[in-house]
Amino acid sequence: MCKVSAIIPTLWKAKNFINHLVHVLISDESVGEIIIIDNDPTDFFYDNEKVITLKQKENLYVNPSWNLGIEECIYDRFIFFNDDIIIPYNFVSKLHDSITEEIGLIGLDERSIIKDKKFDDERISILNRDIQLKPTISRNWGFGMIMAGHVKSYHKIPENLRIWYGDDFLFKTNDRLGKTNYVIDDIPIFTKASATSDLEDFNEIKNIDTLMYDTFNTD
């Protein structure tokens, strides 16, 4: 079986969520490696051979972290995960066969996303059915909370987009190349939602991202 590289940027603002996420990914036979982009390094680590922690001297922010994850991953299939989500066991195994180089990206549909500010064990489930994908022509809110694809459908995000619009850039680039993007809309994904990106410290950067992306869209 071809394996999947799971890539998780984090500032450790939702530790219960990320601990659950890593545990689920370790247990999934389709996951070959779990790359944690550690943007706020501590002495904490996961004692498992699947887990690779890339400690950063300064915060790369999410989009450059995705770029780094793709540069470092050893498998052709990847999935980006926000660090503040609850996914069911078997999630990657059930999505694995749908990740091919012929399609664009697979993201979340807004209707699958359920906000939950506190980690709750009752939200943890086991996925025993196939994941149904739906083609989409527009990127909805939450698409990039989980985003899967083949490395041939990944295009390096411009360095001047650091927090926002990375998923927009990837979505539209694949669309322009004639690849269809898809969403998952039938699996409930619980999330704290913007555990780090809503920090006031990032407002100026997000404003710059908006200006830069507007420029990109008019090219």
matplotlib code that plots the C-alpha trace (Angstrom):
import matplotlib.pyplot as plt

x = [0.0, 1.2, 1.5, 0.4, 2.4, 0.4, 1.6, 0.6, 1.8, 1.4, 1.9, 0.6, -2.5, -4.8, -2.7, -5.6, -6.7, -3.3, -2.5, -5.7, -4.9, -1.4, -2.6, -5.2, -2.7, -0.1, -2.8, -3.7, -1.8, -2.2, -0.1, 3.6, 4.9, 3.6, 5.5, 4.9, 6.1, 6.8, 6.6, 6.8, 9.5, 9.4, 10.9, 7.7, 7.9, 6.0, 7.9, 6.9, 8.9, 6.2, 6.5, 9.0, 9.2, 10.7, 11.5, 11.6, 13.7, 10.8, 7.2, 7.0, 3.2, 0.9, 1.5, 5.3, 4.9, 2.9, 5.6, 8.2, 6.1, 5.9, 9.7, 10.4, 7.8, 8.8, 5.5, 3.6, 0.3, -0.1, -2.8, -2.5, -4.3, -5.1, -3.9, -7.2, -9.5, -11.0, -11.0, -12.3, -10.1, -9.6, -10.1, -6.9, -7.4, -10.9, -9.6, -6.4, -7.6, -9.2, -5.9, -4.6, -2.4, -5.3, -7.4, -6.7, -7.2, -9.6, -10.8, -13.6, -17.0, -18.4, -21.3, -18.9, -17.3, -18.7, -17.2, -16.3, -14.2, -13.3, -11.9, -14.5, -13.8, -17.4, -16.6, -14.1, -15.5, -14.4, -15.1, -16.4, -17.8, -16.4, -15.9, -18.0, -16.4, -18.2, -16.6, -16.6, -15.9, -15.4, -13.3, -15.7, -14.9, -12.9, -11.6, -8.0, -8.7, -8.0, -6.5, -5.3, -3.7, -0.9, 2.4, 1.8, -1.2, 0.8, 2.3, 4.6, 2.6, 4.2, 6.3, 4.4, 1.2, 1.8, -1.4, -4.4, -5.1, -2.7, -5.7, -7.2, -3.9, -3.7, -7.4, -7.3, -4.0, -5.3, -8.5, -6.6, -4.7, -7.9, -7.9, -11.1, -11.1, -13.3, -14.9, -15.8, -19.2, -20.5, -18.0, -18.4, -15.1, -15.0, -12.7, -11.8, -11.6, -8.7, -7.0, -3.9, -4.9, -7.4, -4.6, -4.4, -0.7, -1.4, -3.9, -1.3, 0.1, -3.4, -4.0, -0.8, -1.8, -5.1, -3.3, -0.8, -3.5, -5.6, -2.5, -2.0, -5.7, -5.4, -2.3]
y = [0.0, 3.5, 5.6, 9.1, 11.9, 13.7, 17.3, 19.4, 22.9, 23.9, 26.6, 24.1, 26.3, 23.3, 20.5, 18.1, 18.3, 17.7, 14.9, 13.1, 13.9, 12.5, 9.4, 8.7, 9.1, 6.9, 4.1, 4.4, 1.9, 4.3, 7.0, 6.5, 9.6, 12.4, 15.7, 18.2, 21.7, 23.0, 26.8, 27.2, 24.6, 23.0, 19.8, 17.9, 15.1, 12.0, 8.8, 7.0, 6.2, 7.7, 11.2, 13.6, 17.0, 19.9, 22.6, 26.1, 29.0, 31.4, 31.0, 30.1, 30.6, 28.1, 28.5, 28.4, 25.4, 23.6, 24.4, 22.9, 19.9, 19.1, 19.6, 17.2, 14.5, 11.1, 10.0, 11.2, 11.6, 14.2, 15.5, 18.8, 18.9, 21.9, 21.2, 21.9, 19.2, 15.9, 13.3, 9.7, 6.7, 5.2, 8.6, 8.5, 4.8, 5.7, 8.7, 7.1, 5.6, 8.9, 10.8, 10.5, 12.7, 13.1, 15.3, 18.6, 18.9, 17.4, 19.7, 20.0, 21.4, 23.8, 21.6, 19.0, 21.3, 21.5, 24.1, 22.9, 25.1, 22.3, 18.9, 16.2, 12.5, 11.8, 13.3, 10.6, 7.9, 5.2, 5.6, 2.3, 3.6, 5.1, 8.8, 10.3, 13.2, 15.9, 18.0, 21.8, 24.9, 27.2, 27.1, 27.4, 28.4, 25.6, 23.9, 24.0, 22.6, 19.2, 19.3, 16.2, 15.8, 14.3, 16.1, 16.7, 18.8, 20.9, 24.2, 26.1, 28.9, 32.4, 33.4, 36.7, 34.7, 33.5, 32.8, 33.3, 32.4, 29.4, 27.1, 29.6, 29.7, 25.9, 25.5, 28.1, 26.9, 23.4, 24.7, 26.7, 23.6, 21.7, 19.6, 19.1, 19.9, 18.0, 18.4, 16.0, 16.8, 13.7, 13.2, 15.4, 17.1, 18.9, 21.9, 24.6, 26.7, 29.2, 28.4, 30.3, 32.3, 34.4, 35.8, 39.6, 39.4, 38.0, 40.7, 42.8, 39.8, 38.7, 42.3, 42.0, 38.5, 40.0, 42.8, 40.3, 37.8, 40.6, 41.4, 37.8, 37.5, 40.4, 39.1]
z = [0.0, -0.8, 2.3, 3.1, 4.7, 7.4, 7.9, 10.9, 11.6, 15.2, 17.9, 20.5, 21.3, 21.4, 22.9, 23.7, 20.1, 18.6, 21.0, 19.8, 16.2, 16.4, 18.3, 15.5, 12.8, 14.5, 14.6, 10.9, 8.7, 5.7, 7.4, 6.7, 8.5, 10.6, 10.0, 12.8, 11.9, 15.4, 15.3, 19.1, 20.1, 23.5, 25.0, 24.3, 21.7, 20.5, 21.1, 17.9, 14.8, 12.5, 14.1, 12.7, 14.4, 12.6, 15.2, 13.8, 15.3, 14.5, 13.5, 9.8, 9.8, 8.1, 4.4, 4.6, 6.9, 4.3, 1.7, 4.1, 4.8, 1.1, 0.7, 3.5, 3.0, 1.5, 0.1, -3.0, -1.1, 1.6, 4.0, 5.8, 9.2, 11.4, 14.9, 16.6, 15.0, 16.1, 13.3, 13.5, 13.5, 10.0, 8.4, 6.3, 5.3, 4.1, 2.1, 0.9, -2.5, -3.5, -3.4, -7.0, -9.2, -11.7, -9.4, -7.7, -3.9, -1.4, 1.3, 3.8, 3.0, 5.5, 6.4, 7.8, 10.3, 13.8, 16.1, 19.6, 21.8, 24.3, 23.5, 24.3, 24.3, 23.2, 19.9, 19.1, 16.7, 14.3, 10.6, 9.2, 5.9, 2.7, 2.4, -0.4, -2.3, -4.2, -6.9, -6.2, -8.3, -5.3, -2.1, 0.9, 4.4, 6.2, 3.0, 4.2, 7.8, 6.2, 2.7, 0.9, -2.5, -4.6, -4.7, -8.4, -7.4, -5.0, -6.2, -3.9, -2.2, -2.7, 0.3, 0.7, 1.7, 5.2, 7.1, 4.7, 1.1, 0.8, 0.2, -2.3, -4.2, -4.4, -5.2, -8.1, -9.4, -9.8, -11.3, -13.9, -14.8, -15.5, -12.3, -10.4, -6.6, -4.2, -0.8, 2.1, 3.3, 5.0, 7.9, 11.0, 11.9, 15.3, 15.6, 18.0, 14.9, 14.4, 17.7, 16.5, 13.4, 15.4, 17.6, 17.5, 16.9, 13.4, 12.2, 10.4, 8.6, 7.5, 6.2, 4.1, 2.9, 1.6, -0.3, -1.7, -2.8, -4.4, -6.4, -7.4, -8.5, -10.9, -12.6]

ax = plt.figure().add_subplot(projection="3d")
ax.plot(x, y, z, "-o")
ax.set_aspect("equal")
plt.show()
